[in-house]
């Protein structure tokens, strides 16, 4: 099984909501003020739609969504769990 890198998809999604494009994959988008906590729900829906899975309440940890790198790692984990 190959791992899919979702980083570009995540960045494209985020750039639809924020005007700032000058942030690194490891930057905390909440700490930088690029997105609000309300945006977290949009990110959860993005993950669900992209992977075709349901994010369960135990996975609803803001830390999973703080950066492009963390979202990608979370999506890798969710993809492996859903298909393996």
N, CA, C and O of each residue as an XYZ file, in Angstrom:
336
protein
N       0.848     -1.188      0.000
C       0.000      0.000      0.000
C       0.886      1.241      0.000
O       1.829      1.334      0.786
N       0.593      2.164     -0.851
C       1.370      3.395     -0.903
C       0.653      4.487     -0.130
O      -0.575      4.565     -0.129
N       1.436      5.325      0.524
C       0.880      6.464      1.242
C       0.654      7.609      0.277
O       1.510      7.905     -0.558
N      -0.476      8.242      0.386
C      -0.783      9.398     -0.439
C      -0.397     10.652      0.317
O      -0.728     10.803      1.493
N       0.297     11.544     -0.351
C       0.664     12.821      0.247
C      -0.471     13.799     -0.045
O      -0.734     14.133     -1.200
N      -1.128     14.246      0.998
C      -2.283     15.140      0.869
C      -1.907     16.608      1.052
O      -2.783     17.473      1.043
N      -0.617     16.900      1.217
C      -0.207     18.256      1.586
C      -0.655     19.314      0.577
O      -1.140     20.374      0.975
N      -0.502     19.046     -0.711
C      -0.899     20.054     -1.704
C      -2.416     20.243     -1.707
O      -2.900     21.366     -1.848
N      -3.168     19.149     -1.553
C      -4.629     19.253     -1.483
C      -5.056     20.081     -0.275
O      -5.966     20.905     -0.371
N      -4.403     19.862      0.854
C      -4.721     20.610      2.072
C      -4.411     22.093      1.864
O      -5.217     22.956      2.212
N      -3.236     22.383      1.294
C      -2.846     23.777      1.059
C      -3.843     24.456      0.120
O      -4.260     25.586      0.372
N      -4.224     23.778     -0.950
C      -5.190     24.340     -1.888
C      -6.513     24.629     -1.189
O      -7.110     25.685     -1.396
N      -6.966     23.700     -0.369
C      -8.205     23.889      0.386
C      -8.093     25.109      1.297
O      -8.988     25.954      1.318
N      -6.999     25.202      2.047
C      -6.820     26.329      2.967
C      -6.760     27.655      2.232
O      -7.311     28.652      2.699
N      -6.100     27.675      1.094
C      -5.954     28.923      0.348
C      -7.278     29.426     -0.221
O      -7.380     30.590     -0.610
N      -8.287     28.568     -0.275
C      -9.623     29.006     -0.661
C     -10.279     29.837      0.433
O     -11.197     30.611      0.162
N      -9.811     29.679      1.665
C     -10.419     30.359      2.810
C      -9.573     31.491      3.361
O     -10.094     32.396      4.012
N      -8.278     31.450      3.108
C      -7.393     32.480      3.652
C      -6.601     33.121      2.516
O      -6.325     32.481      1.502
N      -6.247     34.369      2.693
C      -5.519     35.071      1.635
C      -4.016     34.883      1.759
O      -3.288     35.048      0.780
N      -3.550     34.544      2.934
C      -2.115     34.369      3.177
C      -1.637     33.059      2.556
O      -2.158     31.989      2.871
N      -0.657     33.148      1.686
C      -0.102     31.948      1.072
C       1.310     31.683      1.538
O       1.901     30.662      1.188
N       1.859     32.598      2.328
C       3.245     32.498      2.745
C       3.351     31.864      4.129
O       3.706     32.525      5.105
N       3.037     30.576      4.192
C       3.198     29.837      5.434
C       3.712     28.449      5.087
O       3.411     27.900      4.027
N       4.491     27.898      6.003
C       5.116     26.597      5.773
C       4.184     25.472      6.210
O       3.246     25.684      6.978
N       4.457     24.288      5.711
C       3.628     23.131      6.043
C       3.616     22.831      7.532
O       2.643     22.274      8.042
N       4.683     23.191      8.237
C       4.742     22.899      9.674
C       4.190     24.033     10.534
O       4.066     23.869     11.747
N       3.856     25.175      9.941
C       3.339     26.313     10.706
C       1.970     26.012     11.306
O       1.115     25.397     10.670
N       1.784     26.462     12.553
C       0.501     26.316     13.246
C      -0.441     27.404     12.714
O      -0.302     28.579     13.053
N      -1.392     26.996     11.883
C      -2.274     27.954     11.219
C      -3.222     28.651     12.192
O      -3.694     29.753     11.914
N      -3.502     28.019     13.325
C      -4.354     28.647     14.341
C      -3.552     29.679     15.130
O      -4.020     30.791     15.373
N      -2.341     29.298     15.525
C      -1.475     30.208     16.281
C      -1.124     31.452     15.461
O      -1.014     32.550     16.006
N      -0.949     31.276     14.157
C      -0.633     32.401     13.286
C      -1.845     33.282     13.006
O      -1.712     34.360     12.426
N      -3.027     32.824     13.418
C      -4.240     33.597     13.192
C      -4.755     33.512     11.761
O      -5.579     34.327     11.347
N      -4.272     32.530     11.006
C      -4.714     32.379      9.618
C      -6.126     31.815      9.531
O      -6.864     32.099      8.587
N      -6.490     31.021     10.514
C      -7.839     30.448     10.566
C      -8.346     30.517     12.004
O      -7.566     30.599     12.952
N      -9.663     30.481     12.142
C     -10.280     30.501     13.469
C     -10.643     29.082     13.882
O     -10.564     28.147     13.085
N     -11.035     28.940     15.120
C     -11.440     27.621     15.589
C     -12.672     27.118     14.840
O     -12.883     25.910     14.734
N     -13.483     28.036     14.321
C     -14.638     27.623     13.526
C     -14.198     26.931     12.236
O     -14.920     26.092     11.699
N     -13.037     27.277     11.755
C     -12.506     26.664     10.545
C     -12.170     25.199     10.779
O     -12.120     24.417      9.830
N     -11.943     24.822     12.018
C     -11.616     23.428     12.338
C     -12.699     22.489     11.826
O     -12.395     21.397     11.345
N     -13.950     22.897     11.923
C     -15.043     22.043     11.438
C     -14.965     21.869      9.924
O     -15.230     20.782      9.412
N     -14.609     22.920      9.214
C     -14.430     22.822      7.767
C     -13.295     21.851      7.430
O     -13.377     21.092      6.464
N     -12.244     21.888      8.237
C     -11.114     20.988      8.019
C     -11.524     19.528      8.248
O     -11.120     18.638      7.499
N     -12.327     19.295      9.287
C     -12.826     17.941      9.541
C     -13.659     17.453      8.352
O     -13.491     16.322      7.897
N     -14.545     18.299      7.857
C     -15.372     17.927      6.707
C     -14.522     17.666      5.471
O     -14.821     16.763      4.689
N     -13.460     18.454      5.290
C     -12.534     18.250      4.176
C     -11.889     16.863      4.272
O     -11.828     16.136      3.281
N     -11.410     16.502      5.464
C     -10.783     15.188      5.660
C     -11.778     14.080      5.357
O     -11.456     13.123      4.653
N     -12.986     14.211      5.890
C     -14.009     13.177      5.654
C     -14.315     13.020      4.175
O     -14.386     11.901      3.664
N     -14.495     14.133      3.491
C     -14.833     14.085      2.064
C     -13.681     13.515      1.238
O     -13.893     12.689      0.350
N     -12.474     13.959      1.536
C     -11.304     13.514      0.783
C     -11.058     12.017      0.946
O     -10.778     11.321     -0.030
N     -11.161     11.525      2.178
C     -10.861     10.125      2.450
C     -12.079      9.218      2.356
O     -11.946      7.996      2.290
N     -13.264      9.815      2.350
C     -14.472      8.998      2.344
C     -14.662      8.243      3.646
O     -15.171      7.122      3.655
N     -14.250      8.862      4.751
C     -14.386      8.245      6.072
C     -15.061      9.226      7.017
O     -15.174     10.418      6.729
N     -15.500      8.706      8.134
C     -16.081      9.544      9.183
C     -15.031      9.756     10.259
O     -14.447      8.794     10.759
N     -14.788     11.007     10.616
C     -13.867     11.320     11.703
C     -14.646     11.158     13.002
O     -15.625     11.863     13.246
N     -14.202     10.229     13.821
C     -14.903      9.932     15.078
C     -14.539     10.947     16.155
O     -13.520     11.631     16.055
N     -15.367     11.040     17.173
C     -15.180     12.053     18.212
C     -13.825     11.945     18.905
O     -13.263     12.963     19.308
N     -13.288     10.737     19.052
C     -11.984     10.602     19.709
C     -10.839     11.178     18.855
O      -9.750     11.445     19.362
N     -11.102     11.361     17.565
C     -10.096     11.946     16.668
C     -10.257     13.456     16.510
O      -9.439     14.100     15.853
N     -11.297     14.020     17.103
C     -11.551     15.459     16.987
C     -10.674     16.232     17.962
O     -11.160     16.860     18.902
N      -9.382     16.171     17.715
C      -8.387     16.855     18.520
C      -7.805     17.969     17.649
O      -7.278     17.704     16.568
N      -7.899     19.193     18.114
C      -7.423     20.330     17.324
C      -5.967     20.152     16.901
O      -5.559     20.657     15.855
N      -5.186     19.441     17.705
C      -3.782     19.222     17.355
C      -3.625     18.478     16.034
O      -2.610     18.640     15.357
N      -4.617     17.661     15.652
C      -4.566     16.955     14.371
C      -4.718     17.898     13.175
O      -4.444     17.506     12.041
N      -5.147     19.125     13.420
C      -5.488     20.049     12.349
C      -4.693     21.360     12.392
O      -5.018     22.297     11.663
N      -3.665     21.437     13.230
C      -2.925     22.689     13.451
C      -2.033     23.101     12.289
O      -1.755     24.287     12.115
N      -1.584     22.147     11.500
C      -0.673     22.476     10.395
C      -0.939     21.519      9.233
O      -1.596     20.489      9.384
N      -0.418     21.888      8.094
C      -0.554     21.010      6.931
C       0.123     19.671      7.224
O      -0.424     18.620      6.890
N       1.305     19.694      7.842
C       2.002     18.449      8.167
C       1.175     17.567      9.101
O       1.076     16.358      8.892
N       0.582     18.175     10.134
C      -0.207     17.383     11.080
C      -1.472     16.826     10.431
O      -1.865     15.691     10.704
N      -2.108     17.621      9.575
C      -3.300     17.123      8.881
C      -2.935     15.977      7.948
O      -3.660     14.987      7.859
N      -1.819     16.114      7.260
C      -1.376     15.051      6.365
C      -1.110     13.771      7.153
O      -1.541     12.694      6.741
N      -0.408     13.874      8.280
C      -0.132     12.704      9.111
C      -1.430     12.081      9.618
O      -1.578     10.859      9.622
N      -2.364     12.922     10.042
C      -3.662     12.440     10.509
C      -4.406     11.714      9.387
O      -5.001     10.659      9.608
N      -4.368     12.288      8.188
C      -5.047     11.666      7.057
C      -4.379     10.339      6.678
O      -5.060      9.390      6.290
N      -3.064     10.276      6.790
C      -2.351      9.010      6.531
C      -2.834      7.948      7.510
O      -3.117      6.813      7.128
N      -2.925      8.341      8.789
C      -3.376      7.419      9.826
C      -4.823      6.982      9.590
O      -5.147      5.800      9.708
N      -5.683      7.936      9.258
C      -7.086      7.616      9.016
C      -7.231      6.700      7.795
O      -8.050      5.780      7.799
N      -6.453      6.949      6.774
C      -6.513      6.149      5.556
C      -6.073      4.718      5.850
O      -6.685      3.764      5.369
N      -5.016      4.572      6.637
C      -4.522      3.240      6.992
C      -5.545      2.503      7.847
O      -5.786      1.314      7.640
N      -6.145      3.201      8.804
C      -7.146      2.606      9.687
C      -8.385      2.183      8.897
O      -8.949      1.115      9.137
N      -8.800      3.021      7.964
C     -10.015      2.740      7.199
C      -9.834      1.586      6.200
O     -10.782      0.865      5.887
N      -8.600      1.428      5.709
C      -8.370      0.426      4.671
C      -7.518     -0.743      5.153
O      -7.207     -1.640      4.370
N      -7.145     -0.748      6.398
C      -6.239     -1.805      6.816
C      -6.540     -2.414      8.101
O      -5.827     -3.318      8.537
